Amino acid sequence: MSTPKQAFIQQLENSFPALREKSLDNLVSENLISPFTVELPKAVLEQAEKIVNDIFAMRELPEYQAKYADDLTARGIKDPGNKSIAMSYDFHVDENQNLRLIEINTNASFLALGYQLYQSKNIAAPVQEYSPEEMRADILEELRLQGHKIEKPRVAIIDDKPEEQRLFVEFLVYDELFKSWGWDSKILDYRETFKNFSPDFIYNRHTDFFLTDETSKDLEKAFSDRTACVSPNPYEYFLLADKQRMIDWHKEGFLDSLPLSEDQKATIRQATPQATELKASNSEELWATRKKYFFKPKNAFGSKLSYKGASISRKHYDDLINQDIMAQEFIPAPEMTFETPEGPQKFKYDLRCYAYKGRLQLIVARIYQGQVTNLKTTYGGFACTVFK
């Protein structure tokens, strides 16, 4: 019997025969694919669809965007017209089977691989009408939103040293997928996006979210001048994924000032964790209630430099004050027990829900032990989800 990794590689090679020449065994890590499946009530899936739809509906409101006009102008960020493909909303499931948002991620990994994961396990994907063909439509829609009707765009898939990224295999899958549609596609270091290539569309996985680094200046110019469609992009990141947004959404009167329905406001309040900025003026109050919070930099990503309030020392806490740190309500990861060859073991998990605009497209679970989803847990990794 093949292992989950072997079955996954076989699926990739069946879907994209050119990958048989790429030594996938070395590119797919041992703990990338979990042997387990996360089963949850169908109501959780329905919640995910509603949360994604309602948050994006808020993002689309002119009144919402107007709140940030000055900040965006100060940063030199213009609305490019398009949105962002392959975004994710990452959730924990609380004790009442309610979804609680951990973060919104504009350049989430594993969407293309996630679809192949379901295929490799012969499990129906949660959103059954989704297929990779939808990404083709999404990219063409992104171009259309910028005023370009291009049926066969030139596409650059970019990151920082993409061949060194842990999920380089996903870039290879996207490259093969785009080429299967007759598109000219290249995987490029973001610094070389425009070297000997003129992309119409840039699938951006680089984590310089605002394109402020000196090395991103060519990319930023293409974004600002709209000479290429950049997706995801700084405008979308600012409106949805910047951690300051969760702080804003819980400020008194913020949601009530927008033309949202009471149901939409209730959904957003329920789903998003309480969050506030750590400042000298509220530091004593937050210290007294620190066990309720997780402290993390507003401009970091993943789990970098994050601290659980229950275990942080006073000295370390004091060092964080006025360091652009946010206190976010601590929502513990849910746990499930799975049977392993060594006996039953408890694992934590979260749900990564991919979306374009307000449409939920795919859900995968990330199974792990320890503090963070680092894809190093034996029997952990990405997993299918089944909603019954």
N, C-alpha and C positions, 0 to 999 in steps of 0.2 A: 504494500500500500504506500502511495506517495505521501510525503509530508505536505503540510499546507504551503510551504515555500516552493516545493517542487511542482505542486499543482498550479500555483500562481504563475511560476515561470512558464510552464507548459501553456497556460492560457494566453500569456503575453505573446509567446512565439506563434501560437495558432492564429491569434488576431493580427499579428504584425510579423510576417515571416522574415523580414529583414533583420529583426532583432536576434535571430538565431546566430548571427555573426558577432554579437556584442558581449559574449561571456556574461550572461545575466546572473549566473550563479555568484559572481563576484560583486554584482551591482545590487542584488537584493539581499539585505542583511538577514541574519538568522532569526531575529526577533521582530521582523517587520510585519509578518502575518500571523495572527493568533489562530489557534485551532478552534477557538470557542465562538459561539454566537450569542449575542445579547438579545434576550426576549423581553419585550415590554408591552404594556397595554396599548391598544390602538389609539386611545385618547391622547397618549404622549405624542404620537405622530401628528394628530390633529392640532395639538398645541403648537408644535413646531411650525406647521404651515401658517397658523394664525399669527404667531409672534413675528415671523419673517415678513409676512404681508403687512402687518400693522406698523412695524418699525420703518419699512421702506415707504409706506404711505406717508408717514410723518416726514421722512427725508425729502419727499417730493413736494411738500407744501411750500409755496413761495414765502409764506410767513416764517417757516422754519429756516429756510436758507437766508432770509433777510436778517435773522438774528445774528448771523455770522458774517455778514457782508463786510463789515469793517475789519474784522480779524483776517478774513481771506484777502482783502485788498492789501493789508499791511504785510502779509506774507507773499504777496505777488502771485496769488493763486487765482486763476480765472476758471470759470465753468467751461470745460471742454465740450460739453454737450453729451458725451457718452457717459456710461456708468462704469461698472467693473465686473468682469466675468470671474467665475470661480471663487466668489467670496464664501466665507463660512461664518456661521453663528455657532459658537461652541457653548455647550450647556452641561450643567450637572442636573441630575434628577433628585429632587429633595424627598423627604420621608413621606410626603403626601402625593408623590408621583407628579409633582409640578416641575416644569422646566425652569431653571434659573440660569440666566445668561452669565457666562464667565467672561467672554470677550467676543468682539466682532473682528474678523480677520479678513482684510481685503485681498491678501495674496496667499490664501490657504493652499496647502499641498494636498495631494492624494485624490482629487476629484476623478481624474482620468483613470488612475490606478484603482480607485474605489469601485468604479463600474466593472473593471476587470476582475476585482476580488469577488464580487457577487457571481460573475460568470464562472469563475474557477470553482466555486462551491456549489454551483447549480441551485442558487437561492435567488428567488425573485427580489429585485430591488424594491425598497419601500414605496418609492414613487414610480409606479410600474410603467408609466408612459415615457420615462426619461431614457434617453440613449445618447451616445456621443454625438449623434447627428444634431442634437439640440445645441451643442456648443458651436457647431458650424453656423446655425441660425443666430446664435447670440453674437458671434463675432461680426457677422454681416450686419446685424442690428446696431452694434457699436459703431461701425463705420457709417451706417445710414444716419445715426444720430449726430454725426459730425458733418453730414451733408455729402457723404461719398457713397456712390453706388458702384461697388467693385465686387464682381462675382468671384474673382480669383485673386485675392490680395497676396502681396508679399508679406510674410510674417516672420518676425524675429522673436524668439523665445529667449529671454535674457535673465541673467542673475550674476552674482559675483562669483567668478570662476566656476561656472556651472558644472564642469566635469568633476569638481571636488565636492559638490553638494551631496549630502547623504541620499537624496532622492533624485539623483541624476537620471535614474531609469525612467522617471516620469517625464522628464524633458524628451527623452528618446521616444516615448510613447506619443507625446503630443506632436513631435516632429513627424513621426510616421502617419499619425492621424491626419495632420494638415496636408501632407503630401498625397495621401489617399484621395483627397478632394481636388487634387490637381493644383494645389497652391505651392508657391515657392517658399520654402520654410528653412530657417537656419537657427541653430542653437548658438548663442553668442554671449561672451562676457559683456556686461552692460557698458563697459568702457569702449567697446569696439562695435557698438550697435550700428553705427553709420559708416564703418570702414568697409569700403567696397560693397555696400549694400544700401538700398533705399527702401526700408520697410513701409508698407501702408499701415500695418497693424503691429503693435508691440505687446506681446504677452509678458508683463513685467512681474518677475518674482523677486526682484531686488528689494532689500528691506530699508533702503534710504527712502522712507515713505514720502517725504516732502521734496525729494530731489535737491537737497540743499548742499550736499557735499560737492566740493570742487570737481571731483571725478565724474559727477552726474550732470555737468553743465550742458553737454550736448543733448542729453536725454531731456533735461528740463526745458531747453529751448524748443525741442520738437513738440513737447507737451504744450508749452505756452503758445507757440505759434500755430499749433494744430497742423503741423506738416506731417505728423503721423498720429494715429489713434493709439494712445497709451492706456492700457487696461490691465490691472487696476492703476489708479492714478491718484495724485495728491488731493484733488478735490473730493473724490469719494472717500478717501481715507479720513479727511478732516471731518466730513459730515457724519460719518458712521463709526469709524474704527478708532479715531483718536480717543484715548481714555478719558479726556476731559468731557466727552459727550455724556458718559454715564453720570458724571458729577452734575452736569447741567440738567439732565433729565429728572434728577431728584431734587433740584432746587425748588423751593416753594413757589408755586404759581407758573412754573415753566410750561408744563403740559396744558394747564388750564388756559394759557394765553394762545393756544393753537386751535384751529378749527378741526379738532379731532372729536370723534364720537365718544361718549362716556365709556362705551365698551372698549374702544381702542386705547383710551387712556388707562383703563383698568388693566388691560393686557400688558401694556408697557411697564406700568408700575409693578405688577406682580412678577414679571419676568426678569426685570433688571435689578441687580443688587444695589443696596444703599452704598453710596460712594461720596467721599468728600476729600478735599485737599488737606494735607497735613501742614498746618501753619503754627506759628508760636501762639496765636490767639486761641486755638482750639486744642493745643497739644496736651494740656492736662486732662481735658474731658476725654480725648481719645485714648490717652494712656489708661485712664480709669476703666475704660470699656474695651481695652485693646484685644481681649480674647475674642471679641465679636468680629475682628477685622483681619485683613491681609494687607500688608503694606508693600507697595511696589512702585517703581518709577513710572511716571505718566508716559514717558516716551520710550520705554523698553518694550521688548516683545518676547513671547514665550514666557519662561519662568525666570528670566534673568533678574538677579538682584531683588528677589521677592522674599518677604519675611512674614511668617505666621505670627500674629500678635501674641498668641499664647506662649510663645517661646523666645520672643525677642528680649534682650537685656535693656535695662534703662539707659545705659551708656550708648548702646547702638541706636536705640530709639531717638535719643537726644541728637545724635549725629544726623538723623534723617530730616529733622525739622528744617523747613524752608529749602529743601533740596529737590523741589518739584516731585514730591512723593504724594501718592494718593492712598487713602485708607478705603479699602473696598470690603464690603460685608463678606465674611468668610462663610462660604457655602461648601461644606465638606463633600468630597467626591463620594458618590454612592458605591456600594460594594456588592459583589455577587460571588457566590461560591461555585467553583467549577471542579470537576473531577480530573485530576492529573495522574500520570503514572506513579507519582509519589504519594497519592492520596488527595483528599479534598483540600483545596486552598482558596483563600479569599483574595479577590482581585478588585481593585478600583477601576472605574471606567468613566469616561465622559462621552458626550455625543457631539460629533462634528456634522453640522447641517449645512450643506452647500446650497447656494442660491444665486440666481441672477435676477436683478431687480427684486420684485416681491414674490418670486416663485421659488419655492423649495424644490430642489432637484434630486438630491441624494443625501442619505445619512449613513455615516459609518461610526462605529464605536472605537475608542482607543482604550485598550485594556492594559493595566499596569499595576505594579506594586511600588511602594515607596511614596515619595513626595510629588514627583512630576512624571508626565508622560514622555519618557526619554527613549522609548523603543529599545530598552535594554533588558526588559523583564522576560525571563524564560516563560514561554506560553502566552506572553503578552503580545502587543502589537495592534494593528488595525484589524477590526472584526466586522462582520455583517451584523445588521440589526433586523429583527423580525418583530412586527407589531401585530398582536392578536386581540 
